[in-house]
Amino acid sequence: MEKRDYPVTPGIRFLREKKVPFTPFTYSYEDHGGTARAASFLEVPEHAVIKTLVMESDSRQIFLVLMHGDREVSTRQLARQIGARHVSPCDVSVAQKQTGYLVGGISPFGTRKNLPVYVQKTIFDLERVYINAGKRGFLVEIDPLELRRILPVAEVDASVEG
């Protein structure tokens, strides 16, 4: 990994602690720019830019979902696969409190609370992914197989066209 000037977030500390090789990228964050903005800046397919979504089940269990940037989560499919009647995105304040990150900068790494992580299974088919490292406008490039090694992941198939 080449030396760059980048923020040292709880996510970066977590990746270093787990000895995950990563390449950091910073870009100018825009509200509602989403993964399309990051993909454009990095000149990579939006499919390889992974969004971290904070969701909750009908039983109020909070969890993370990692999804391709160019896809959406089918809450119906996801609920069925995790044994819930219903799942929905968390309220912004709950998401921020549970993860310790601002919405738009939520990372699955180094969250304030240990949360279950559901990963769209096709993410593991990619050679490299770009995922938030804990700050708006800050992504890391990693091997997606590292997700299985360092996080409590369960694979799901809940992707629909966005």
MONOR-V982404 format. One record per residue. N is the residue number from 1. RES is the residue in one letter. PHI is phi in whole degrees, -180 to 180 (NA if undefined). OMEGA is omega as a letter, one per 30 degrees, with the letter a starting at -180 (NA if undefined). D_CENTER is the distance of its C-alpha to the mean C-alpha in Angstrom with 2 decimals. Layout:
n=N res=RES phi=PHI omega=OMEGA d_center=D_CENTER
n=N res=RES phi=PHI omega=OMEGA d_center=D_CENTER
This chain:
n=1 res=M phi=NA omega=l d_center=21.21
n=2 res=E phi=-77 omega=l d_center=23.26
n=3 res=K phi=-72 omega=l d_center=23.80
n=4 res=R phi=-142 omega=l d_center=22.09
n=5 res=D phi=-90 omega=a d_center=21.99
n=6 res=Y phi=-149 omega=a d_center=18.53
n=7 res=P phi=-70 omega=l d_center=17.47
n=8 res=V phi=-102 omega=a d_center=17.38
n=9 res=T phi=-94 omega=l d_center=14.73
n=10 res=P phi=-57 omega=l d_center=14.20
n=11 res=G phi=-63 omega=l d_center=11.09
n=12 res=I phi=-68 omega=l d_center=13.67
n=13 res=R phi=-60 omega=l d_center=16.23
n=14 res=F phi=-62 omega=l d_center=14.23
n=15 res=L phi=-62 omega=l d_center=13.70
n=16 res=R phi=-65 omega=a d_center=17.40
n=17 res=E phi=-61 omega=a d_center=18.54
n=18 res=K phi=-86 omega=l d_center=17.11
n=19 res=K phi=57 omega=l d_center=18.63
n=20 res=V phi=-92 omega=l d_center=15.73
n=21 res=P phi=-68 omega=a d_center=16.97
n=22 res=F phi=-147 omega=l d_center=14.81
n=23 res=T phi=-121 omega=a d_center=15.83
n=24 res=P phi=-85 omega=l d_center=14.83
n=25 res=F phi=-139 omega=l d_center=15.06
n=26 res=T phi=-113 omega=l d_center=15.88
n=27 res=Y phi=-151 omega=a d_center=16.83
n=28 res=S phi=-77 omega=a d_center=18.47
n=29 res=Y phi=-72 omega=l d_center=16.10
n=30 res=E phi=-128 omega=l d_center=17.54
n=31 res=D phi=-55 omega=l d_center=17.08
n=32 res=H phi=65 omega=l d_center=16.00
n=33 res=G phi=-77 omega=l d_center=15.57
n=34 res=G phi=58 omega=a d_center=12.01
n=35 res=T phi=-70 omega=l d_center=10.77
n=36 res=A phi=-63 omega=l d_center=14.52
n=37 res=R phi=-64 omega=a d_center=15.52
n=38 res=A phi=-63 omega=a d_center=13.24
n=39 res=A phi=-62 omega=l d_center=14.36
n=40 res=S phi=-63 omega=a d_center=17.88
n=41 res=F phi=-63 omega=a d_center=17.98
n=42 res=L phi=-81 omega=a d_center=16.80
n=43 res=E phi=57 omega=l d_center=18.94
n=44 res=V phi=-129 omega=l d_center=16.58
n=45 res=P phi=-64 omega=l d_center=15.98
n=46 res=E phi=-61 omega=l d_center=13.39
n=47 res=H phi=-61 omega=a d_center=12.73
n=48 res=A phi=-89 omega=l d_center=11.36
n=49 res=V phi=-90 omega=a d_center=8.92
n=50 res=I phi=-101 omega=l d_center=5.53
n=51 res=K phi=-96 omega=l d_center=4.27
n=52 res=T phi=-107 omega=a d_center=2.64
n=53 res=L phi=-108 omega=l d_center=6.33
n=54 res=V phi=-103 omega=a d_center=8.90
n=55 res=M phi=-130 omega=l d_center=11.84
n=56 res=E phi=-141 omega=l d_center=15.23
n=57 res=S phi=-93 omega=l d_center=17.97
n=58 res=D phi=-62 omega=l d_center=21.62
n=59 res=S phi=-90 omega=l d_center=22.36
n=60 res=R phi=73 omega=l d_center=20.11
n=61 res=Q phi=-76 omega=l d_center=17.70
n=62 res=I phi=-93 omega=l d_center=14.33
n=63 res=F phi=-154 omega=l d_center=11.26
n=64 res=L phi=-104 omega=l d_center=7.52
n=65 res=V phi=-128 omega=l d_center=6.81
n=66 res=L phi=-102 omega=a d_center=4.64
n=67 res=M phi=-137 omega=l d_center=7.03
n=68 res=H phi=-57 omega=a d_center=9.00
n=69 res=G phi=-62 omega=a d_center=9.59
n=70 res=D phi=-94 omega=a d_center=13.17
n=71 res=R phi=-126 omega=l d_center=12.93
n=72 res=E phi=-117 omega=l d_center=12.88
n=73 res=V phi=-93 omega=l d_center=12.65
n=74 res=S phi=-82 omega=a d_center=16.21
n=75 res=T phi=-64 omega=l d_center=16.49
n=76 res=R phi=-67 omega=l d_center=19.85
n=77 res=Q phi=-63 omega=a d_center=18.79
n=78 res=L phi=-62 omega=a d_center=15.94
n=79 res=A phi=-57 omega=a d_center=18.50
n=80 res=R phi=-61 omega=a d_center=21.05
n=81 res=Q phi=-74 omega=a d_center=19.01
n=82 res=I phi=-102 omega=l d_center=18.06
n=83 res=G phi=79 omega=l d_center=21.58
n=84 res=A phi=-110 omega=l d_center=21.13
n=85 res=R phi=-80 omega=a d_center=23.36
n=86 res=H phi=-153 omega=l d_center=20.88
n=87 res=V phi=-132 omega=l d_center=17.23
n=88 res=S phi=-154 omega=l d_center=16.12
n=89 res=P phi=-62 omega=l d_center=13.65
n=90 res=C phi=-73 omega=l d_center=14.46
n=91 res=D phi=-63 omega=a d_center=16.75
n=92 res=V phi=-54 omega=a d_center=15.38
n=93 res=S phi=-66 omega=l d_center=17.51
n=94 res=V phi=-67 omega=l d_center=16.37
n=95 res=A phi=-59 omega=a d_center=12.63
n=96 res=Q phi=-68 omega=a d_center=13.73
n=97 res=K phi=-68 omega=a d_center=16.22
n=98 res=Q phi=-71 omega=a d_center=14.18
n=99 res=T phi=-96 omega=a d_center=11.37
n=100 res=G phi=84 omega=a d_center=13.75
n=101 res=Y phi=-119 omega=l d_center=11.70
n=102 res=L phi=-77 omega=l d_center=12.78
n=103 res=V phi=-59 omega=a d_center=11.19
n=104 res=G phi=99 omega=l d_center=10.24
n=105 res=G phi=-136 omega=a d_center=9.20
n=106 res=I phi=-78 omega=l d_center=6.84
n=107 res=S phi=-115 omega=l d_center=5.31
n=108 res=P phi=-79 omega=a d_center=5.25
n=109 res=F phi=-100 omega=l d_center=8.41
n=110 res=G phi=70 omega=l d_center=11.60
n=111 res=T phi=-69 omega=a d_center=11.10
n=112 res=R phi=-58 omega=l d_center=14.57
n=113 res=K phi=-115 omega=l d_center=14.92
n=114 res=N phi=-73 omega=a d_center=14.06
n=115 res=L phi=-117 omega=l d_center=12.19
n=116 res=P phi=-60 omega=a d_center=12.15
n=117 res=V phi=-126 omega=l d_center=9.07
n=118 res=Y phi=-102 omega=a d_center=9.81
n=119 res=V phi=-116 omega=l d_center=8.77
n=120 res=Q phi=-57 omega=a d_center=10.57
n=121 res=K phi=-60 omega=a d_center=13.36
n=122 res=T phi=-72 omega=l d_center=14.00
n=123 res=I phi=-62 omega=a d_center=10.99
n=124 res=F phi=-72 omega=l d_center=13.34
n=125 res=D phi=-81 omega=a d_center=16.06
n=126 res=L phi=-83 omega=l d_center=14.78
n=127 res=E phi=-75 omega=a d_center=16.35
n=128 res=R phi=-140 omega=l d_center=13.72
n=129 res=V phi=-130 omega=l d_center=10.18
n=130 res=Y phi=-119 omega=a d_center=8.99
n=131 res=I phi=-139 omega=a d_center=5.71
n=132 res=N phi=-61 omega=a d_center=6.11
n=133 res=A phi=-110 omega=l d_center=8.63
n=134 res=G phi=111 omega=l d_center=9.64
n=135 res=K phi=-156 omega=l d_center=11.82
n=136 res=R phi=-59 omega=a d_center=12.31
n=137 res=G phi=78 omega=a d_center=13.29
n=138 res=F phi=-141 omega=l d_center=11.96
n=139 res=L phi=-121 omega=l d_center=9.92
n=140 res=V phi=-122 omega=l d_center=10.73
n=141 res=E phi=-95 omega=l d_center=11.96
n=142 res=I phi=-141 omega=l d_center=12.03
n=143 res=D phi=-77 omega=a d_center=13.53
n=144 res=P phi=-62 omega=l d_center=11.19
n=145 res=L phi=-65 omega=l d_center=13.93
n=146 res=E phi=-64 omega=a d_center=13.13
n=147 res=L phi=-58 omega=l d_center=10.24
n=148 res=R phi=-65 omega=a d_center=13.28
n=149 res=R phi=-76 omega=a d_center=15.30
n=150 res=I phi=-109 omega=a d_center=13.44
n=151 res=L phi=-123 omega=l d_center=11.43
n=152 res=P phi=-81 omega=a d_center=13.19
n=153 res=V phi=-94 omega=l d_center=11.74
n=154 res=A phi=-131 omega=a d_center=13.61
n=155 res=E phi=-82 omega=l d_center=13.61
n=156 res=V phi=-135 omega=l d_center=14.19
n=157 res=D phi=-126 omega=a d_center=15.60
n=158 res=A phi=-133 omega=a d_center=14.81
n=159 res=S phi=-89 omega=l d_center=14.27
n=160 res=V phi=-134 omega=l d_center=16.76
n=161 res=E phi=-63 omega=a d_center=17.72
n=162 res=G phi=-88 omega=NA d_center=16.51
